[in-house]
Amino acid sequence: MSEATASATEYASVVRERHSVRQYDPNATISESELKEILSEASLAPSSSNTQSWRFLVFHDKELQQKLLPIANNQQQIVDSSAVVAVLADREGFKRLGQINDIAVEKGIMPREFADQFTERSIAMYGSLSKEKQTQIALVDGGLVSMQIMLSAKARGYDTVPMGGFDAARLVEEFGIPETLVPVMLIAVGKGAAPGRATARLPLEEITFWNGQGLK
Ligand SMILES: Cc1cc2nc3c(=O)[nH]c(=O)nc-3n(C[C@H](O)[C@H](O)[C@H](O)COP(=O)(O)O)c2cc1C
């Protein structure tokens, strides 16, 4: 098997074996360094103009997870998993483009002049958008990073479940989340105590339209 085929096979098994797991071993733990590895690998996700407008609020403490429980519809995985990541979308994330592009210059991957022009133009463009549009862009990026968190966790032997079933206003209030950070989803990470159930998918023909054919 060629190297490319082997890595495609490994990737496919991570993707195919990830299922939303809702029952966790409450005694299992995940180290802070493993969580950091997962989050930093996930942060390699693409984002609009590389703004990386995702922020992570990590609950790695059973007492805090307990506090989160009623906010997340008492979903048991909140307390039984080893950690919960609240993925937040920073609708003003574009304001850090100067910092991001400076890092690229320091690494020698972007010329200084280009970085400065790109930063100035991008900040002006994102700044001219409505709050709703800024939020929408940051939410898309938040979805991409969330998927990568789940796959990076799975590749390291951890199970996950994404959760939209929570009270976003209460989450913001309870944990002092600034108004510019919009909750995307919660992701429980831990060791499954029971396998996630298999789920069905629509046939590809029903979700794919080749060259514009069949769209109604
Ligand atoms: C945005 C989003 C919100 C979700 N919210 C919840 C939730 O609150 N609780 C839950 O148990 N599962 C939740 N799920 C998991 C879905 O039910 C699950 O992904 C779907 O049934 C497909 O199953 P699979 O993840 O095992 O492939 C959510 C998934 C997504 C993407």
The ligand as a MOL file (V3000), in Angstrom:
LIG
                    3D

  0  0  0     0  0            999 V3000
M  V30 BEGIN CTAB
M  V30 COUNTS 31 33 0 0 0
M  V30 BEGIN ATOM
M  V30 1 C -24.8600 21.4850 15.7900 0
M  V30 2 C -25.1830 20.1590 16.4190 0
M  V30 3 C -25.9250 20.1320 17.5810 0
M  V30 4 C -26.1740 18.9120 18.2160 0
M  V30 5 N -26.7990 18.9130 19.4230 0
M  V30 6 C -26.8730 17.7680 20.1220 0
M  V30 7 C -27.3380 17.7890 21.4680 0
M  V30 8 O -27.6430 18.8290 22.0440 0
M  V30 9 N -27.3840 16.6210 22.1360 0
M  V30 10 C -27.0170 15.4380 21.5690 0
M  V30 11 O -27.0860 14.4180 22.2490 0
M  V30 12 N -26.5610 15.3820 20.2840 0
M  V30 13 C -26.4660 16.5190 19.5630 0
M  V30 14 N -25.9450 16.5080 18.2960 0
M  V30 15 C -25.4690 15.2430 17.7090 0
M  V30 16 C -26.3280 14.7710 16.5360 0
M  V30 17 O -27.5310 14.2260 17.0090 0
M  V30 18 C -25.5140 13.7490 15.7380 0
M  V30 19 O -24.3440 14.3600 15.2410 0
M  V30 20 C -26.3010 13.1660 14.5770 0
M  V30 21 O -27.3990 12.4220 15.0290 0
M  V30 22 C -25.4500 12.2270 13.7110 0
M  V30 23 O -24.8730 11.2280 14.5050 0
M  V30 24 P -23.3050 11.0040 14.6050 0
M  V30 25 O -22.6940 12.2620 15.1740 0
M  V30 26 O -23.1370 9.8430 15.5590 0
M  V30 27 O -22.7850 10.7250 13.2530 0
M  V30 28 C -25.7200 17.7030 17.6420 0
M  V30 29 C -25.0030 17.7540 16.4420 0
M  V30 30 C -24.7050 18.9550 15.8600 0
M  V30 31 C -23.8540 18.9810 14.6140 0
M  V30 END ATOM
M  V30 BEGIN BOND
M  V30 1 1 1 2
M  V30 2 1 2 3
M  V30 3 2 2 30
M  V30 4 2 3 4
M  V30 5 1 4 5
M  V30 6 1 4 28
M  V30 7 2 5 6
M  V30 8 1 6 7
M  V30 9 1 6 13
M  V30 10 2 7 8
M  V30 11 1 7 9
M  V30 12 1 9 10
M  V30 13 2 10 11
M  V30 14 1 10 12
M  V30 15 2 12 13
M  V30 16 1 13 14
M  V30 17 1 14 15
M  V30 18 1 14 28
M  V30 19 1 15 16
M  V30 20 1 16 17
M  V30 21 1 16 18
M  V30 22 1 18 19
M  V30 23 1 18 20
M  V30 24 1 20 21
M  V30 25 1 20 22
M  V30 26 1 22 23
M  V30 27 1 23 24
M  V30 28 2 24 25
M  V30 29 1 24 26
M  V30 30 1 24 27
M  V30 31 2 28 29
M  V30 32 1 29 30
M  V30 33 1 30 31
M  V30 END BOND
M  V30 END CTAB
M  END
